[in-house]
Amino acid sequence: MITAKIVGAGGYGGVGITELLSRHPQVKSKTLVDVAETGMLMSDLYPHLKGFCDQPILKPDDPAALAPHDVVFFSTPDGVGMVEARKELEKGAKVIDYSGDFRFQTMEEFTEYATRLGKSPEHKSADLLPQSVYGVAEFYREEIKRKKLIGNPGCFAISCELGLAPAVKNKLVDFASIICDCKTAVSGAGKKPAPAFHFPARHDNMNVYRLSGHQHVIEVEREMTKFAGAPVALTFTTQVMPACRGILSCIYGTLRPGVTPAQVTEAYKEFHKNNVFVRLFGNKATVGTVDVRGTNYCNLIVDVDVRTNRLRVISHIDNLMKGQAGNACQNMNIMFGFPETMALDRPGQYP
């Protein structure tokens, strides 16, 4: 049994991991920490947790918050984990950070990421970067078992990486032809209100954003370059859709000469055969984001358009689960030697 601390408990990522740990049989206690809504019971802030998590949200300097924990989740914006993670590691905790602070193992990659966001390229714990591991269990399961510091992937990034990796690893497509066309629900912007996410601005409206360079493309290109053994640059377009949760990523690539649909299907089956949270579907499946809502699954429709000789992979995830809290719980399970599916083995809700 382990103890957990959730920093940023009042946000969407915080309540997501709280929901999961409340039903996790190996988590004996949770400490909830935030800089807002302190003193409130979690179940007053989120009434659906009544009877499941009735604990107060503590200030960061509360003695109970400062006590050692086995695992600490930073459901916080960029810049928090890089300051606070070291303190938790020194107390013996394993740390899982949701932000971009530890997704990169070199300062060069982090600097590019921060620059795209218009943030300072300074990293206040740069020496910890080589000690971290990128938290995609489907790629780095063995490394996650050994590490104490995890940088959770971006939600767009993991949706594309799980859909692209088999094709790139097996060199099924022309790397220069890859396109990722991605749509996200509004919850991806987080809990803090903003004019662009006010109901009248979002209802009945979809728009492209960050055409000048989305920060998650850095992760995708890095991972695909590793699989390819050669540089991979891709076209990456993100859009916001008027929905609460979910990401739909449509991934395209021109097949290399001689590659057949059967080879594509076999490559995807082989790559994901041990990845319990990745489910493969054919092109006749009626699959949508609702089918992964509230789950840690990534549903992939894998298809070849024989007329244009183009691979099409449609990736569906819940941005708050496989794109955030669910993936963090999966990583925690691996780090502590629990079954990978523990507290995550559930279907979504329909309709």
N, C-alpha and C positions, 0 to 999 in steps of 0.2 A: 504494500500500500504506500502511496506517495502523497505529498502535500503540494498544492499548486497555488501560485499567485498570478493574478490577472491584472496587469497594469493597463489602464484604459478600459476598465470594465463597463463603463456606461455607454460606450460606443457600439456600433453594429458588430464589429469584430469581437468586442468584449462580451457582449451578450451572447453571441454565437458560440464562443468557447465555453461560456458559463452553462449554456443549455446542454452542451455535450458532456462536460465534466460532471454535471449533476446526475447523469445516468451512467457514469463510468464506474465500474465495480472496483477499480484499483486506485481511485482517487478518494482518499479519506477526508480531506478537507480542502477548502478553497479560501483564499484571501482576496478580496475584491478591492482594488485601489484605483483612484482617479483624482483629478484635480477639480472636477465639477461634480455636483450632486452628492458631495460628501455628506455623510450622516444619514442619507436616505437608505431605506431598505431596497435591495435590488428588486424585490417583488412589488414595491410601490412604484418604482420607476418603470418596471416592465411587469404588469399584473399577470401575464400568462405564466410567470414563474412562481406565483403564490403556492406555497406548500412544497416547492422544489428548491428554491433558493431565497430564503428570507433574511439573508445576512445584510449588514450595513456596508455601504461603500466607504472605505477608509481614505484618509489623507495619506499622501506618500510618506510623511514623517511619523505616522502612527506607529507605536512600538510593535504592534502585531504585524504591520506591513514591513517593518525592518527586520523581522525575525527571518532566519534561514528557511528556505523552501527547497523542495526537490526539483521543481520545474517552475520557471517564470515565463509567462507569455507577455510580450510587449505588443499590445494592440494599440499602437501609438503612431503619430506622424513621424516622418523622417526627422532625425536629429535627436530623438529621445533615447532610443536604444543605444546609440553610440556613446552616450554619456553614462547611462545607468547599467548597461549590461555587465561591465567589468565588476561592479560592486556585487552583483548577484553571482557571478562566476567565482569570485573570491570567497563567497560564503558557501560554495559547494553546489550551487544550482546548475541545472542545465537550462539553457535559454533559447527560446524560439521568438524571433522578432518578425513582425508582420511587414515592416517598412522596407525601404531599400537600403537601410544602413549596412546590412550584412549579406546582401545578395551577391556581392562582388568580392572576389578574393585579391584584387589588385586595385591600387589607387587610380590607375589609368581608367579602368572601367567605372569606378565610382565617380570620378571627376566628370566623365562624359554624362553619366546619369544625372548628377546634380546640376550640371550646366543646362541640360535639356529642361529641367524643372525651374530654372532660374534661381537656384539655390547656391549657397556657398560651396565650393568644391573642397573645403577643408573637412577632413574626417577626424573627429576627436579621439578615436581609438583605432587609428590606422594599423597598429601592430596586431590587432585582433582579426583583421580581414583574412590573413592566411589560415587562421585557426577555424574559420567558419566553413560551412558547407551549404551549397544551394539546395533548398529543401524540396526537391522533386523526388519523392521516394521511388518513382518508376524509373529514374535514372541513377540515383545515388543511394540506394537502400543500404548497401554495406558501409558506405562512408558515414551515413546518418547514425548507424549503430555505434560508431566509435567516437563521434564528435559530441561536444558539449554546447556548441553554438550554431544555431540554424538560422539562415536567412530565408524566410518563406518567399516563394515566388510571387510575382505580380499576377493578378487574375487573368488579364489578357494573355500574358506570357504562357501560363501553364495550359490554357485552352489550346493555344497554337502549338506548343511544344509536343504535347501528347498526340496531336493530330499529324504533325509533320515528321517526327523522329523516325518512324519506320521507313518512310519514303526516302529520307535523306541518308540514313544509315546504309540502306541497300542500294543507294544511287539509282533510284527508279525515275527520278525527274531531273530535268535540266535545272541546276541550282539558280541560274539567272532568271528563270521564269516564275519563281515562287511569289505568290500574292496571298496575303492574309487580310481578309475583309471582315472586320469584327464589330459586333454590336453589343452594347452593354445596357443593362437596366440602370435606373437612376440611383439605386442604393450604392452603386460603385463609387459615388462621390462622397459617401460617408454621411454621418448624422448632422453635421453642422449646417444650418440653413444658409442658402445663398440665392441671390435673385435668379440665376440661370436655372435653378432647380425648384423654384416656386411653382405650384401647381399650374397656374395659367401659362407659364412659360414652357412647361413640359407636356401638358396635355395636348394630344393630337399633333405632336411635333417631334421630328427626328432631325438630327444634325451631325455633321462631321466635326471633329475637333482635333487639335494638335497635328494638323497636316504638316507642320514644319518639322516634326520629329517627335514621336511619342517615346517616352522613356522606357517602356517595356520592350521595344524592339531591340534594345541592347542585349537584354537577356536571351531573346529568341535567337538572334544572330550568333551570339556566343555559343549557345548550346548546339545549334545546328552546324556551326563550323567544327565543333568537336566531333560530331557524328560523321560529318562529310570528310574530314581530313583535309579540307580546303576552305578558303573563305566563302561564306554564304552571306549575301546581301539580298534583302527581300523588300517588296512593297508592302507597307503595313498601314492600313487605314482603319481608324476607330470612329465609331458613331454611338450616340446616345439614343435609346429608344424609350418611349413612354410606358415603361413597365417597372415593377418594383425590384425584381431580382432575376438574374440570369445573364449568361453571355452566350451568344451565337457567333462562332467564328467560321467563316467559309474560306477554305484554304485551297488554292489552285496551283498546279504545276504541270508543265508539259512533259509527258513521258519521254524517256530516252528511247532511241530506236530499238525495236525488238522486245520492249517490255510489254507483257500481256496482262489483261485483267486478272487472270489466275495467279500470276506472280505477285501482283499487288495484294490480292486477298491473302495469300499465304504469308507474305512479308508482315502484314499487320497482325495476323493471328500469332505468328511466331514471336514478334517483338513484345506483344502485350499478353502473352500466355500466362504469365505469373503476376500480372497487374490486376488485382481483383476489382479495383475501382474504375477500370476502363472497360466499357462494353462496346462491342462492335456490331453494326447493323448494315444491312444491304440497302440498295437504293430504293426499295419499295417500302421501307419501314416508315411509319407515320410517327416520327420522333420530333419532339420540340423541347424547349426549355422547361416546360411544365413537368416533364418526365424526370428531371433531375432536381427539381425544386426541393430544398431542404435536405439534400443528400450530398455525399462526397463523391458521387459518380461523375465520370466524364463519358458521355455517350457519343460515339463516333459513327457517322454514316460514311462509309468508304465506297467510292464509285469511280468508274472510269467512263468518261464521255468518249466513246470510240469514234464519233464523228470528227471531233477536234483533237483526238489523241491527248486528252488532258485529264489528269487526276483531279478529283474533287473530294475533299474531306470536309464534312460538316461536323464541327465540334460543339457540344452543348455542355455547359457546366452551370452550377449555381455559384455566382461570383462571391457570395458570402460563405460558401462551404468549401467546395474544392478549390475555389479561388481565395480562400482565407482561413476561416476557423476549422473547417473539416480537415483541410490539408495539414493544419498545425496539429490537430489531434492525432492524425495519422503519423506524423513525424514523432510526436511524443511517444506513441505506442512503440514505434521502432526503437527509439532511444532507450527505453526502459525494458525492452524485451517482452512487451505485451503482444497479444495477437494484433496484427495490423488493423483488423476490422473492429476492434473493441470500441463500443459506444457509437460506431458508425454503420453497423450492419442493419440498415433499415431502408425500406423504400421511401419514396416521397409520398406526397398526398395528391389525390386526384379527385375531382378537377381542381 
